[in-house]
Amino acid sequence: YESHGDGRWHPQQETQDDVALLVNVTLQAHFGQGEAMLKSLRRQAQASSREIGCLEYRCTVDAENSDRFHVLETWANEAARQAHAQTAHSLEFLAELPDLGRTVSVRVAELLKG
C-alpha cells in the first residue's frame, strides 16, 4: 500500500518492472541445420536458466516440423529480460543464428497475477 497524500492508503500500483513476462520465440532452422540449431538452443537454455530473474527457460521441438523450435521464457520483470539480452551467451547465439536459421516470431505477454 502507498499514500497519495490524501490520508488514505491505496494498493500500490504495479510498475512495468513488477510484471513477470512470458516470451514465446519460434525459430526455423535452415535445411540441414536442425541438429546444429538444437545443440545451440540447449547451450542457450542451460546458461539462461541460471540467470538472475529467469523463472523458466525451455526449448521445444515442434511436433510437426523437426526443424522448427519454440523457446518459452519466463522472466521476473522487464529488467531481467533486458539483462538476458545482453549476456555473452545470448549475444553469441544471436551472432550464430543467421547461419543456423531464422526467427519466425517473438511474442511477449504479461503474466496475470492471481
Secondary structure, DSSP 4 states (H G I P E B T S, - for coil): -EE-SSSSEEPPPPPGGGS-EEEEEEEEEPTT-HHHHHHHHHHHHHHHTTSTTEEEEEEEE-SS-TTEEEEEEEESSHHHHHHHHTSHHHHHHHHHHHHHEEEEEEEEEEPPP-
